[in-house]
Amino acid sequence: MTTYKDIHGTKVEVRDDDPANPVNGQVWYNSGTLKGFKLNPTGAWATGNNTNTPARANRGHGTQGTQTAALATGGGNPVIANVESYDGTSWTEIADLNVAKHLAISIGTNTATLVAGGNTGSAIKTNESWNGSAWTEVADMNATKSTGTGTGGATAGLAVGGTPSPTNANCEIWNGSGWTEVNNLNSGRYGLNSAGTSTAGLVFAGSPEPAGVALTEIWNGTAWTEVGDLNLARMQPGGGGTTTAALAFGGLNGSSYKNETEAYNGTSWTEINNLNTARFAMGAAGSATSGLAYQGSIPGGDTQATEEWNEPAQTTVSFTVS
């Protein structure tokens, strides 16, 4: 007869508590009760309510770890100043940006946001700050940036890459009142996305390659290091999370609209469940376990579609022995 030890190489562990970091399928006794760890199936995208206005190349902001508090700001084709707020159920139009723009860099939350740079017909370097009720112009970046990305918050953030040069590697850090240039990316690009903070950031995807790139780099507060590539090269995907738990979804690969979603665990990317609607240049908010994708470009035009990502929790279960 085959035993648990024959299969796993060890006997069932006897403990007085549950292990802090069990692996999928691990079994143990806790105070006489046989227990095991089950890693639930990966999350999935569910359809949410549409935004009021279709838009592409907008920028999103949301409270870390939730998709119930987000902003959609600006957008293109044509360029708009429209701003909408999401409460987890519906979108409501609120105070417009001072300057209509798209392809801006966004950092912060739905109540404290910075929209930096962007495009009004050409790349700009002006910024606007949101305090939860109104937009105020604040200090300009040192360089113009369009189709870049940002990490962090409204008082400490990072602005990375973007045009006017397709291989722009420039990075600037925001301290709440002004911008300072810091070390460049290893691989300059535009149409990239990001996750993390101003001291621990992750950037991925982008162009100038026609099909997009799969490159991923991590920021430690001082310098950039290349880490594991995405499985799919793409530009202008959605994204969010942290340097140890991030999502990348959708995007454009050449002329192909993509819906592939990948999860980053701090080391490598894994393909998981796809978006329901393939798109690029969308807004995004939230985290790797509770995220939001909205608006964006689809074949034939722009969309108002919203999708919510939810990842089931990991669970410890007790077994009945018979």
PyMOL commands that set and color helices and strands:
alter all, ss='L'
color gray80, all
select helices_A, chain A and resi 4-8
alter helices_A, ss='H'
color red, helices_A
select strands_A, chain A and resi 13-15+27-30+33-38+44-48+59-62+70-75+80-86+91-94+105-108+113-119+123-130+135-138+149-152+157-160+171-174+179-182+193-196+201-204+216-219+224-227+238-241+246-253+256-264+269-272+283-286+290-294+297-298+301-302+306-310+315-318
alter strands_A, ss='S'
color yellow, strands_A
deselect
rebuild
show_as cartoon
